[in-house]
Structures are given as C-alpha cells and as structure tokens.
Amino acid sequence: MFSEFVGNSEVVAALRRMLEEQRLPQTLLFAGPEGVGKATLARLVAAALNCAEGAADPCGRCSSCRRILQADLSLPDHQKVFEERARLPLERRRENPLVVATHPEFLTFPPDGPLPQISIEQVRMLNNHARLAPSQGRRRLFLVDQANRIDAAAANSLLKTLEEP
C-alpha cells in the first residue's frame, strides 16, 4: 500500500523504517499544502499499525485496513454528513462533536460547522478516547484533520494531551 502512495518518497521511506523497527513516535505532524496526501499517509500508517498481517506495510485486504482506509473524508458519504452538520445549530453540534470513526482504533476529527473549526468538544472527546486501551487493534490513533483550523481553547487542550507520555 505504501508503494501506491504518490508523494514524498523520503517521508514514506522514513515512516516505513519506523514501522519496521517499531519505533514510531507518539505524535506525528504532517504539514504541507492542501491536497498533497497528508491525511492519506496518516491513514496508511494507522492501517499498518492495526493490519491483521502485522507487517510494516498495510495489506489493504483485512477488515482493519479496509475500515481505516474508508475514513477518507473526501468520500461522498462523509461529505454529505458534513453538509448536514453545517446546518445544525451550534448547541446541537456541541452536544454531539463531529468524529469520523470507521474503525474503533482510528478516529478522525475534521473541522465542523459553517465556519469549519476543530472545537474544544472534539478535543475533549479525543482526550477521553486517548486514555483508553485499544479494543480491536494494536494501536489507537487519531487524525486531527486541518489542525490549522483549531480554536484557541481546543489547541491548548490538545497540546496538554500531546505533552503527556
């Protein structure tokens, strides 16, 4: 699956080495222009870490790989949910923070609302899930999509979580 990724081959090679050596850091930050494959690469890493075959390269065939790779936010089903949520009142969105979870060990937190932002409610949900041990896979992973869209309170809360070992 990594061989199919069209992007920065040096970054992909470094990530594969880290996966092979089981020396992946607690936090990874993928930065770059929109549309270069940062989220795709994050999903591939998550799939590799939870693949039933246990290799450093996700198989793409097992249930874990397929479910994690379905968390692609550009898919029509996800886009429809985002459009519907944008019309919800703020209070309803706060009561039910937006998270895309196609696999219990891989949660994606996209910006939410008419002025899309990562909210404090979403980060609180991430913090709560980060304390739990994996239930169906080897590692629990979170993708904060478009982290540059995070509000100040959420950024401070997320930073505290990232600083914890």
Secondary structure by P-SEA (a helix, b strand, c coil): ccccccccaaaaaaaaaaaaacccccbbbbbccccccaaaaaaaaaaaacccccccccccccaaaaaaaacccccaaaaaaaaaaaaccaaaaaaccbbbbccccbbbbccccccccccaaaaaaaaaaaacccccccbbbbbbcccccccaaaaaaaaaaaacc
